[in-house]
Amino acid sequence: MMLPQPRESVVRVESPTEQRNPRTGDIDTLPVLEALQLINNEDSTVPAAVREVLPEVARAVEFGVEALRRGGRVHYVGAGTSGRLASQDAAELVPTFNSPLEWFEVHHAGGQRALRAAVENAEDDFDGGGEEIRASARAGDFVFGLTASGRTPFVLGALAAGREIGAHTALMSANPTSTAVVDVDVLIAVDTGPEVIAGSTRMKAGTAQKLVLNAFSTAVMIKLGRTYSNLMVSMKATNAKLRGRTLRILREATGLDEAECSAALSEAEGDLRVALVRLLSGIDSAQAAEALTATGGHVRNALLALGATTA
């Protein structure tokens, strides 16, 4: 005899992203170009929606900078698209800004396997999210949760645990109609409206998350001195293209020719920041390295301390 199977729980999410979009009802009848134009029209509304929450993003940046300056970490928490976008953002900070690997940690519901495929019920594990944060975060860290619906249990569990241990917390969602289910320091609710395909939050909601993550992490790196002007002076030159970019950045920052910049880079053992401080201040590489160490690697502050002219 077949035993009755337990009924799986059902949650009805009340969010604009779950509603049918009145502008895309006939998208399945349109020629491909017109369908693409319709998608593009909807996508074009996202930057304006993100602009509305920039004050909240700025507060999140301040918490992130504070955590890293005090020797703590930033923890991204997400599930599905949110977790994948967070993983991508964190991974790109190392080659772009030479940020230490331990600065950003990603907690993705379902783990590494969920980066490529859905892991059943992983996002519904409130306790699992909390356990990950309790095991890896500490007071003074910054826990940044991302969920299109604003209610993903794994993310909310992580945020609740973050508050318990004394970390600062932020939640980003695409559901401005509801407040955070858990107490957070910053609520970033982006009103991206109904998706082109109802509930497909990898689209406008995902684009908003990508824009916010780009802005958040880039601003954190800027405030920590990982750039000079708008140049990537902390980047790791791990291939021929990036080595060429390193040389070009040094030439643009100093106005000197390729031979002088190449020699300075060689003397600095490939460290772009050391070469830059050396050339702009007139000191040798060892002194430039000491000046950078004294300012936590902040190029502009090192130059100002040396009385050098800055861009």
N, C-alpha and C positions, 0 to 999 in steps of 0.2 A: 504494500500500500504506500502511495506517495504521501509524504507528510507535507502539510501546508508550509509554504515558504514565508519567512518574515517579510512584512511589507516594508519597503524602503521608505524612509522619510522624504517628504516633499516640502520644499520651501518656495513660496511665491514671493519673488523679489519685486518690490514696488520702487522702480527707478525709471527715469526718463529713457535710459538706454534699452529698456525692455519694451517700450511702446512702439507701435507701428508708426513709421515716418510718413506723414501725409504727402510728402513730395516724391516718394520713391515707389508708390504702390504699383506702378506699371513697369518697373525696371526690367522684369523678365520678358517683356514684349518688345523692348527697344532694340534697335541695331546696336552693335558693340560700341561704336564711337559715342553714341548718345548715352548709353549706360555709363561709359567711362566719364563723360562730361558731367553726368549727374553725381557720380561718386566724387569727382573733383570739386564740384560746387559745395557739397557737404563738407569735404575736407577743409575747404577754405575758411570755414567758420571757426575752426579750432583755435588758431592763434589768438583771435579776439577773446575767446572764452578763457584762455590761459592768462591773457593780459589782466583780466579782472581779479585774478587770485595772486598776482605778483607780490602784494604786501605780505601775504601768508607764506609764500615761497621764500621771501627775504628773511622772515623769522626762522624758517627751517634752516636756511644757510647759516644764520648766526649760531644756532645750536650745533650744527655740524662742525663749524670752525672751532667753536669752544671745546667740543669734545676732542677733536684732533690735537689742538694746541696743548691740552692737558694730558696727552698721552693715551686718550681713549680711542674709540672706534665708532664708525657709522655702520649701522646694521640696516640693510634693505630687507623687507619682508614682503613676499607676494606669492601668488598662486597663478598658474596658467600664464596668460600673456603678461600680466604684471610682473611675475617672477622672472620671466624670460627677458623682459626689457631691463629689469634691475640687474640681472646677471650680465647682460651686454654692457650696460653703463659702467659697472664696476670693473669689468675686464679691460675696457678701453682706457681707464685712467692710468694704468701702469705704463703703457707705451707712450701715451700722450703727455703725461705730466711726471712720469717716473715716480709716481706715488708708491709708498711702501705697500706691499701686498696686504698687510694686516690692517691698513686703514679702513677698508671697506669690506664688509662681509655680507654675503647674500644668503638669506634663508628662504628657500623655495619649497613650497609644499610638495612633498613627494621626492625631494632631493634631486640629484643630478639626472636621474632617469626621466624626471618630469620635464626636463628641458627639451626633449625630443618627442615625447608622447604623454598623453594624459594619464595620470595615476589615479585610479578610482578612489573616491572619497577622501583624498589627501587634503583637499582644501577645507573639508568639514571638521578637521581635527583641531579643535580649540586648544586642548591640552598639549598637543604636539607642538603647536606654535609657542606656547608658553615654556615648554621644556627646553626648546632650542635656545631661547633667549636667556633663560636662567643658567644654562650651561656655558654660554659664551659671552654674555654681556655683563657689564658691571655699572655701578653708580657713576654718573657723569658721561656715559656713552649716549649716542643718539640713535633711537630706533625709528625708522621711517617705513611705515606700512603703506602698501599700494593695493587698492582693490576697487575695481570699477563700480561695484554695487555698494560699497561702503559697509558690507556686512560679512565678508568672508571670515569664517570662524578661525582658521589658522592664523590669519593676520591679526584679528582682534585678540586672540589669545596671546600672541607675541607682544602686542602693545600693552595689554594688561600686566603681563609679567615685567615689561620694561618699566612701567610706573612703580611696580612693587619694589624693584631693586634700586630705584633712584635714578633711572635714565630719563632723559628728555625724550618726548615722543611726538610724532606727527603722523597723520593719516591723510592720504590723498585718495579721493574718490571722484566718480563722475555722477554722483547722486546728491545734488544740492537740496533735495526735498527732505532729506533726513539728517539729523545730527548724529555725531559719532555715538555708537553704542557703548564705547568705552571712553574713559576720560583721557584726553590727549592735550598736549601743550599747543599744538597747531593743527587746525583742520583745514585742509586744502580741498574744497569741493568745486570742481570745474563743471560748469553747465554746458556739456557738449550736446545735449538733447538726444532725440531718438537716432538710432543708428540707421545707416542705409538699409541694412538687413537687420530686422528687429533682434536685439540681444547679442549681436555680433560685436562685442566690445573690443575686439582686436582692431577695430577700425577707428572711429573718431575718439573713443575713450582711450584706446591704446596710443593714438597719435598724441593726445594731450599728455599722457604719462611720459612718453618719449621726450616731448618738449620740456616738461617740468624737470625730468631727470637730467637732461642735457644742461639746462640752465642752473639747476641746483648744484650739480657736481662741478661744473665749470666755475661758477661763482665761488665755491668753497676753495678750489685750487687757486684762483686769483687772489683771494684774501690771504691765503697761506704763502703767497709769494712764489708760486710755481710757474708764473709767467713774468715777463718783463714787457711793459706796454701791452701790445696784443700779440706777442710772440711766444712760441712754445719753447722757452729756454730750458725747461727741465726734461724735455723729451729724451727717450732712450733711442739711440741710433742703432737699431738692430738689423738693418739691411742697407743695401746700396742706396735706395731711394731716400731713406731717412738720413743717411750720412750726407747726401747731397743737400737735403733740407737743412741740416744742422749748419752746414757751411753758408748756405744762403741766409739763414736767420742771423748768423754772426755778422755777415757783410751788411745786412740791412740795419742792424742795431748799431753798428759802429761807423758805417760809411767807409770802411777800409777795403783794400783790394783783396782778391782771393788768396794771394800768396801770404800776405800778413795774417789773414784769418786762419788759413790752413796751418801755418806755423804755430800760432797761438793755441789752436786746438790740439796739435801734437804735443806741445809743451804741457798742456793741461790734461793730457792723457784722455782726450776725447770729451772731457767734461765741459759742456757748452757754457754753463754758468760761470765756472772758474775763468774760462777764456774771455768771456764777456767783461767780467769785473776787471780782469787784468788789463784788457785793452782800453777800457773807458777810464780807468784810474791811473794807469801808468806804473802799477806795482808789478811784482813778479807773481807767478802762479801760486807759490806757497803762501804768500801774504793774502792773495785773493781768496784762497781756500779758507784761510783763518778768518777772514772777514765774513765769509758766507756762513761759516760754522757759528760765529758769534751772533748772527741774525737769523738763525734757524733756516738757512738756505734762501733767504729772501734777497733777491738780486738788488732791487731798488733800495731797500734799507741798507744793504751793505755799501752800495755806492754813496748814499747820503752820508753814512758814517765816515766814509773816506774823503768826503768833500768833493766827490767827482761830479761832473755834469751828467744829468740824466735826461732821457728823452721826454 
